[in-house]
Amino acid sequence: MNFDFLLDQLQHHWPTHPWAQLALGIAMLALVATFLQWVVARIVLRIAHRLLMLAGYTAWDQAFIRRRTYNRVWYAVPFATVALGLDAVPHMGRWAVPIERIAHGGAWICIFFAAGSALSAWQDVYASSKEAQTRSIKGYIQIGKLALALVCGVLVLSILIDRSPLWMLSGIGALSAVLLLVFKDTLLSLVASTQLTSNDMLRIGDWIEIPQASADGFVKDIALHTVKVQNWDNTVTTVPTYKLFSESYRNYRHMFESGGRRIKRTLRIDAQCVRFLSEEETARLKRFCLLHDYLEQKQTEVEQANRNLGELANEPANRRRLTNIGTFRAYGLAYLQRHSEISQDMAIMVRMMGPESQGIPIEVYCFTATTAWTQYERIQGDVFDHLLSILPEMGLRLYQAPSGSDFSGVAGRPRGEMPTL
C-alpha cells in the first residue's frame, strides 16, 4: 500500500456536497491542530523541561511553570496551525481571510504573552538571589513588558487591518504629542526608575525619609511607577517613582554603612546657676578621674596667667578663673572619649550654643559604635542619664519652665509674703 493508493481512496470517499466538504476540512484542521499541540506540549516542551533540569537551572524551570510560560507557548500552536492550514479547507469563501487574520494575530498574542511570562520568571529567579536584597530589576522588567505590549499591539493590529507595521508606526508618530500627554507619568517614571537604579540612589531595604509624602521607613518595593515604603507604624506609603527623582529625600543607607549613628541633643542649663568655681570646689572636683588631668592643666594655665597680671591680679574681676559650665563641658567630652560604645573615629564634641530665653544650650555631638535602633536609643539614654545626674555636682541645674504647681504655690501665699529662694 503506497501513498498514491491512499490518496486515491481518500478522493474516492471524499464527500461531494460543499457543506460536507467544509465540515470535514474544519474537522481535519482541528484534529491536526490538536495533534500538533499535543506534540509541542508532550515532546518539545518536555524536552526543554528536562534540559533545564539537567543543566542545573531548576529555579528557572520552576519559575516558567509558575508563570505559565510553557502553557502560553503551546496555546499558540492551534492558532498558528489554523492560520497556516486554513487555505486547505475548501469552500471557506469570504470567511477565510478574517479567520486567518484572527488566528495569525492570536498566535502572536500567545507568543508575546509567553515572552512576558519569561520576563516575570526572570524576576522571580532574580528575587531569590543576593543581589535582589539591595537592587531591584522590577522597573526594567516592567519596561520590557511595556515594550512587548507596544510591539504586540502594533503587530496584531497591522495583521488585522492588513497594513504594514511601518504604516502603523508612522501613525503613532503623528500622535506623539497625544501619547506624550497620556503617558506622561509613565515616561517620567521610566526615566526616574532607570536613573535611581543605575546610579544606585535607592535600594530595597534602604531607610528613607520623605517628609512631603509622610513616608519614613524601609523601602519594600521599587517598581516602574511606584516605590513602596513601609513606615515604622507598619503602614505602607506608596510614592510615585518620579517624585524620588525630582524631589529631595533622606537616605540613611550610608549611615548604616559607616557603622556609626549620630547623637545630637542639647541640655539647656539655667543661666542663673552659671558661676566661677571656688578653690574648694576645684579641689573637690579633682577627685573625679575624668576631671583630674583637665583641672591640673587648667590650674597651671590659670596661675601662670594671673602671675603675668602682676598687681592687677588683686582685683578678682581681672583674674582668670574656672567656670562650672566650662568644667562640665570638659567632663562631658572626657566621658564620651572614654565611653566604650561611642565611636572614637568620628567627631566628638560638647559645645555651648548661643544663650536663649530657655537657658544656655549645651550640645552633645557624637556617634555611637552601632547603628541598631534599640542599641542606639539605649546608649543615648545612658549618656544623658549620666550627664543629667552629674550636673548638681558642679553647681548646675537644667532650665525648666514653671509648671502649674509652681504658680499655685505662689498664689496660695498670703499677700505681701515673698517666696523663699
Buried (B, 14 or more C-beta within 10 A) or exposed (E): EEEEEEEEEEEEEEEEEEEEBBBBBBEEBEEBBEEBBEEBBEEBBEEBBEEBEEEEBEBBBBBBEEBBBBBBBBBBBBBBBBBBBBEEBEBBEEEEEEBBBBBBBBBBBBBBBBBBBBBBBBBBBBBEEEEBEEBBBBBBBBBBBBEBEEBBBBBBBBBEEEEEBEEBEEEEEEEEEEBEEEEEEBEBBBEBBBBBBEEEBBBBEBBBBBEEBEBBBBBEBBBBBBBBBBBEEEEEBEBBBBBBBEEEBEBBBEBBEBBBBBBEBBBBBBBEBBEBBEEEBBEEBBEBEBBEEBBEEBBEEBEEEBEEEEEEBEEEEEBBBBBBBBBBBBBBBBBBEEBEBBBBEBEBEBEBEEEEEEBBBBBBBBBBBBBEEEBBEBBBEEBBEEBEEBBEBBBBEEBEEEEEEEEEEEEEEEEEEEEEE
